[in-house]
Amino acid sequence: MSLPADAAAALEAFQAVGSWEQRARMLMQWGERMPALADEDKIDANLVQGCESLVWLVGRLQEGHWQFAASSDARMIRGLVALLLARVNGLSAAELQAVDLPDWFNQLGLSRQLSPSRSNGLNAVLQRMRSL
């Protein structure tokens, strides 16, 4: 399965940096670049259950392809969610079902930074995407 353009760009960028500090900085930058969610989307109905941090998620199906937007109150989570969005935006529902989250963050060299709670939170976000 080929990667969406944003995901390919992310992969290239993260694989090009050597140290964990550089990756962590890049992660924050990805989070900061993520488009802001409108205040009217930051409602309880859009909160992802199962995250320790507050994460809001909205999704739209456009011509058979999903477009998601999200926001979080935590910088690190915002970065991780931004990278998840890069991986899934533009996918069909069937492709979305096939996304391997641990493999994606492993390829980015970020898996060891995923504590169990962060990992569970991101899985909760992905599950929410799949259920939308």
Secondary structure, DSSP 8 states (H G I E B T S, - for coil): ----HHHHHHHHHHHH--SHHHHHHHHHHHHHHS----GGG-SGGGB-TT-SS-EEEEEEEETTEEEEEEEESSHHHHHHHHHHHHHHTT--HHHHHH--HHHHHHHTT-GGG--HHHHHHHHHHHHHHHH-
